Amino acid sequence: MATSGMDALSKELHDFLCRLGEHPEQVSDKLQGYTQALLQLLTPADELLVKGRYGILGSTKESMAQLATRFNTDENTVEAMPKENSHHAGMAGHQSTDATQSHPIEIGSRRQTGRPLPTN
């Protein structure tokens, strides 16, 4: 896919995640389930970052500054996250400490969950 195609895809993904965070009632349960399944393919840190950035799927929306502090990185890196994930670059090398875990977790590499994607 050409760069302009990826830019368009990134914008559509951003717009969808904004809508899901601001008006979840406008997004079907099925599509919310698909979104959750896709987020589970990310690392735990990436999943938490995306959920926190957009305030989706039960997460509270956080500012770029709050997320940068939480994930021990800078605001520019947080802002670039969805675009980087759409290009499969991730945020490798940046460390985060998740409040639910006592050890640092790396942002950027995918995790294998063994969970099947929803079929209905």
N, C-alpha and C positions, 0 to 999 in steps of 0.2 A: 504494500500500500504506500502510496506517495506521502511525503511529509504533509502536504495540505490535507490529505485524507485522514491522517492521524490527528492533525490539529482539529479537524471537524469532529472526529470521534471523541477527542478529549473534551471539546466544548459540549457535545451532547451528553457525555457522561457527567460532566460537572453540572450541567443544567438539570439532569435527572436527579442527581444526588441532592442538589439544592431543593428541588420540588419535594423529594421524599422527606427531607428534613423539615421543611416549612409546612407542607400540606400532605402528611402521610395518608390522610383519608382519600386523597385523589389517586393513590397508587394501590392497585389490587393486592390482596393478600398473597396471591400466587407470585406476582412480580417482586413483592417484598421478600418472599421465601427464596426466590432465585438470587436476589441481591445478597441475602445472608449467606447462601451457599457459595457464591463467588467470593465474598469477603473472607470466608473460611479457608480459601486457597492461599491467602496471604499469610505472612508471619503474624503471630499474635500482636506484635507491636504495630505493624502496618494496619491491621484490622482496627485496632483501637484508635489509631491516628485518624483514619478515614471516618470512622464513626463519630469521633469527637469533633473533627473539622466541620462535618455537615449536621451533626446532631441527629443521626439516624438510628433506627432500630433499637430504641430504648436508651440511647446515649444522649447526654447533655451536650449541646453545642458549646465549643470552647473557642476562644480567640486564638489567633496565630501565636501570640506571645505566650499564652497559657500552654499551648501544645508544644512550643519550642522549649519551654522550661521543663515540662513533663517528660519530654523525650530527649532532653539534654542535647539540643541542636539549635540551629538558628531559624528565624522566621522564614527566610528565603527557601530553606530546605523544606520546611513544612508546606509552604505555599506551592512548591513544585511537585509535591508528592503524587497527586492524582495523575498529572501529566507524565511524570516519570514512570508510574506503574503502567500507564497505557502504552508506553514504549518499552516495557519490560526491563527498565533500568533499575528501578527501586531506589533505595537510599542506603545501599551497602556501605558499611563502614561507620555509620552513625549508630551510637549506642543509646539504649533506652532502658529505664527501669520501670517496669509495669507495677502499678500499685498492688496487683494481685500476686506478684512474684517477688522473691527476695533477691534474685540474681539479674544482672543486666541481660537484655535480649537485643539482638541485632535487628535493625530495620532493613528490609530489602530483599531477603530471599524467601521463596515460596515454601510453604509447609505442605506436607502430605498428610491429609486427614483420614483417608480411607472412607470418608463419608460420601455416599452417592449423591449426585445432584437430584433435586426433586423432579419427578416425572409427570406430575399432574398440575 
